Amino acid sequence: MKILVIGTGYVGLVTATGLAELGHQVTAVDIDFKKINKLKKGIMPFFEPALKPLVIRNIQKQRLFFNINLKNFLDKSQFIFICVGTPPKRDGSADLKYIKQVVRVIGQNIKESKIIINKSTVPIGTGLIIKKIIKKYFPGEINVVSCPEFLREGRAVSDFFHPDRIVIGSDNQKAIELVANLFKKIKTEKLKTTLESAELIKYAANAFLATKISFINEIANLCEKVKADVQIVATGMGLDKRIGPSFLKAGIGYGGSCFPKDIRALKQIAGGNGYHFRLLKAVIEVNYFQRLVILKKIKLIYPRLKNKIVCVLGLAFKDLTDDVRESAAIEIIKKLIKQGAKIQAFDPQAMINAKKVLNYRIKYCQNAYEACKNAQFLIIATEWPQFKKLNWQKIKHLMKNDIILDGRNLLDKQKIEKLGFKYIGVGR
Ligand code: UDX
């Protein structure tokens, strides 16, 4: 099938590449000229494991093309995927300006019937708005389908080919079947529903996962008061099939480009529809305070942080990504800098992006050992698995003091304590 994908961010690039790998003829367009030129040469705009070889492979097989000219490809494609950003507005609601812009161009330039598939996370009712805008300019039949994307950064390629489900929503059954057919090689549950339900599923799923995280973080804080261990508690909870073991890792709170934005947006959507979503307000609040918990623990040891050297391992909002958007690590660093601490940081992938937000207010180190030199204490802020395998004995010699604040419960507490460190985890 001939497919056009609009937008080459995380969702767009992975979708375009995945669809090409499934055997479709895919053109991905973006207004960013430099990005498209790089993509044509196989240079990735962000770090995502396994994506680069797949992009290159599909370019070589002539199934994947990149271009900046959206208009030229509209009538060459039967399916048009919208994968542009929906950034938050000041009040937390999703800004649809990019979606509306591309939809207007689609409406003004198509000459025959199309299936428009929206993958961006959008407020409920956006599918109908898309349809209305196109109808203003194009009199023919137009079918809008909502097919929300659930991929995780760092695991996006595997998530594309092995999703838990594919949700396809539309008011036109034929359009639903045609879109389902695009993914026929992917063996998974295909949930066929209305536009509105599909749009809400995406928000509801993210909100539920964020709720799980905030819940376990509250349990962790309680664990510290009653001398229980949150990891054991989470294991015990997760063994109940109705709860499940995933998304029960306590830490310094969720971040990233999706959860914070989507949870706030869902709260706004509910409010806009006259419903006060009490639970979401609490989830957001708990997440905000969880970042402060680690700072409180530091303050108990060092009431004054001025000129204290602090090693921070991890800047990304989670492991396997170079993304620092709404990263708890960055927020904690900003607060430490304000109090006069001197930060020495290391992240395997996210230092370039961190520099864009923190500038040179911190020292960026070549490796974890350099970051530890003369540090009064060390914070693990991102759950990179390689931090577990560091030579902690060597780190002990390099540090001035022996305090580890493990914001992700990554290390083996007993082993670390045996080495002579003072170990402070989350809920342990
Ligand atoms: C998320 C959703 O998982 C995905 O389905 C959706 O499409 C986009 O948003 P992503 O933002 O890539 O994906 O990150 P995810 O792996 O879900 O983690 C989100 C945040 O929660 C990270 O900051 C992570 O560190 C944190 N987290 C996750 C926890 O603190 N504890 C957990 O148990 C799981």
Residues whose N, C-alpha, C, O or C-beta is under 5 A from the ligand:
A	BS01	UDX	E149 F150 L151 R152 E153 I213 F247 L248 K249 G251 G253 Y254 G255 G256 S257 C258 F259 F317 K318
